[in-house]
């Protein structure tokens, strides 16, 4: 019922008129203006309609096509790197997983009001300059990182900071498809080689097998094991780190758990690689061929699966500990 401000005693009237199958409802407001009873029709209240902001899908598709066209030479060499480098075999799965996560969040992106930011175009221009400098200077890592920066700039320009924040995790995953710089790779593998040889020496000694270590070389009674870059464990470390983030995203919504599992992959990968080297040394005492070729590759896959199971066990243990801690402090 609507009330008129100048009406001390409003009366609502409702009349039905039916004539020859015609049904008509009349609504009116009656009020006293001091001398006469005055009536006036009123319209029923209409529900307020909120227009839903539509995301700029068409401009996003056009920008994506232009981005792929401009970075086609860089991306083609990146794909060739995935197929030729055993340490980057997981690179084929990175864009697929990141794209699936974006597809899952399409509803949330549609509900976010997009506010275009000019800083996005500035980031795209900066990334283009970086890609050009990296290509001219033969610095592949710099040129490849520019692609992720350009993609971030497009999202910032079309959707604003809210879009970039919503898609921060799949953007982070895209970094795993880019090989680390060669300088960092060389220093990291060198330290991992020394660490793997030292731990393997301890494990082989615990098995009762005589062993002498000279740098990265393990002297056994029937075999000499040389811990080269391929046996440093960098492949397991990178692949396991990527899998830990993906697994934590789908299995656990707690952000701190994702970072905890990512940190846990470092000791797990190092320990798994040391066990692989020690297992190779043990099998070589029975047959030296077991430390070479296909058998050695099978050992690597087996140990990686064990490392993955250890990661799942760590997640389960941390979840149980966190649940007990919350119950204990909640009851207190």
MORASUL-V387965 format. One record per backbone hydrogen bond with DSSP energy under -1.0 kcal/mol. CO is the residue of the C=O (numbers start at 1). NH is the residue of the N-H. E is the energy in kcal/mol with one decimal. If there is no record, write none. Layout:
# MORASUL-V387965
CO|NH|E / CO|NH|E
This chain:
# MORASUL-V387965
4|7|-1.7 / 11|30|-3.0 / 13|28|-1.8 / 15|26|-2.5 / 17|24|-2.5 / 19|22|-1.7 / 22|19|-2.0 / 24|17|-2.8 / 26|15|-2.0 / 28|13|-2.1 / 29|40|-1.5 / 30|11|-2.8 / 31|38|-2.6 / 36|33|-2.0 / 38|31|-2.5 / 40|29|-2.5 / 55|57|-2.4 / 56|60|-1.9 / 57|61|-2.4 / 58|62|-2.3 / 59|63|-2.7 / 60|64|-2.2 / 61|65|-2.3 / 62|66|-2.3 / 63|67|-2.3 / 64|68|-2.3 / 65|69|-2.2 / 66|70|-2.5 / 67|71|-2.1 / 71|75|-2.9 / 72|76|-2.5 / 73|77|-1.5 / 74|78|-1.5 / 75|79|-2.3 / 76|80|-1.9 / 77|81|-1.6 / 78|82|-1.7 / 79|83|-1.7 / 80|84|-1.4 / 81|85|-2.5 / 85|88|-1.4 / 88|91|-1.7 / 90|93|-1.3 / 93|97|-2.5 / 94|98|-2.6 / 95|99|-2.4 / 96|100|-2.0 / 97|101|-2.1 / 98|102|-2.1 / 99|103|-2.2 / 100|104|-2.1 / 101|105|-1.4 / 103|106|-1.2 / 105|109|-2.3 / 106|110|-1.9 / 107|111|-1.1 / 117|120|-1.5 / 118|122|-1.5 / 119|123|-2.1 / 120|124|-2.0 / 121|125|-2.4 / 122|126|-2.3 / 123|127|-2.4 / 124|128|-2.0 / 125|129|-2.1 / 126|130|-2.4 / 127|131|-2.7 / 128|132|-2.2 / 129|133|-2.5 / 130|134|-2.7 / 131|135|-2.2 / 132|136|-2.4 / 133|137|-2.5 / 134|139|-2.7 / 139|143|-1.7 / 140|144|-2.5 / 141|145|-2.3 / 142|146|-1.2 / 145|149|-2.1 / 146|150|-2.5 / 147|151|-2.2 / 148|152|-2.2 / 149|153|-2.4 / 150|154|-2.2 / 151|155|-1.9 / 152|156|-2.2 / 153|157|-2.3 / 154|158|-2.5 / 155|159|-2.5 / 159|115|-1.3 / 160|164|-1.6 / 161|165|-2.6 / 162|166|-2.0 / 163|167|-2.1 / 167|171|-1.7 / 168|172|-2.0 / 169|173|-2.1 / 170|174|-1.4 / 172|175|-1.2 / 173|176|-1.8 / 174|177|-1.3 / 175|178|-1.3 / 181|185|-2.8 / 182|186|-2.5 / 183|187|-1.9 / 184|188|-2.5 / 185|189|-2.7 / 186|190|-1.8 / 187|191|-1.7 / 188|192|-2.2 / 189|193|-2.4 / 190|194|-1.9 / 191|195|-2.2 / 192|196|-2.7 / 193|197|-2.5 / 194|198|-2.1 / 195|199|-2.3 / 196|200|-2.5 / 197|201|-2.1 / 198|202|-1.7 / 199|203|-2.3 / 200|204|-2.8 / 201|205|-2.1 / 202|206|-1.9 / 203|207|-1.0 / 204|209|-1.8 / 205|208|-1.5 / 212|219|-3.5 / 214|217|-1.6 / 216|227|-2.9 / 217|214|-2.8 / 218|225|-2.8 / 219|212|-1.6 / 223|220|-2.5 / 225|218|-3.2 / 226|228|-1.4 / 229|232|-1.7 / 233|237|-2.2 / 234|238|-2.3 / 235|239|-2.3 / 236|240|-2.5 / 237|241|-1.7 / 238|242|-2.0 / 239|243|-2.3 / 240|244|-2.2 / 241|245|-1.8 / 242|246|-2.1 / 243|247|-2.9 / 244|248|-2.5 / 245|249|-1.9 / 246|250|-1.8 / 247|251|-2.4 / 248|252|-2.0 / 254|258|-1.2 / 255|259|-1.7 / 256|260|-2.2 / 257|261|-2.5 / 258|262|-1.8 / 259|263|-2.2 / 260|264|-2.1 / 261|265|-1.2 / 263|266|-1.2 / 264|268|-1.6 / 265|269|-2.7 / 266|270|-2.2 / 267|271|-2.5 / 268|272|-2.6 / 269|273|-2.2 / 270|274|-2.0 / 271|275|-2.3 / 272|276|-2.0 / 273|277|-2.1 / 274|278|-2.4 / 275|279|-2.7 / 276|280|-2.1 / 277|281|-2.2 / 278|282|-2.2 / 279|283|-2.6 / 280|284|-1.9 / 282|285|-1.0 / 283|286|-1.3 / 283|287|-2.4 / 287|290|-1.5 / 288|291|-1.3 / 289|292|-1.5 / 292|296|-1.1 / 293|297|-1.8 / 294|298|-2.6 / 295|299|-2.1 / 296|300|-1.7 / 297|301|-2.1 / 298|302|-2.4 / 299|303|-2.6 / 300|304|-2.0 / 301|305|-2.1 / 302|306|-1.9 / 303|307|-2.3 / 304|308|-2.2 / 305|309|-2.2 / 306|310|-2.3 / 307|311|-2.0 / 308|312|-2.0 / 309|313|-2.2 / 310|314|-2.3 / 311|315|-2.1 / 312|316|-2.2 / 313|317|-2.5 / 314|318|-2.7 / 315|319|-2.3 / 316|320|-2.3 / 317|321|-2.4 / 318|322|-2.5 / 319|323|-2.3 / 320|324|-2.3 / 321|325|-2.3 / 322|326|-2.3 / 323|327|-2.1 / 324|328|-2.5 / 325|329|-2.4 / 326|330|-2.0 / 327|331|-2.5 / 328|332|-1.4
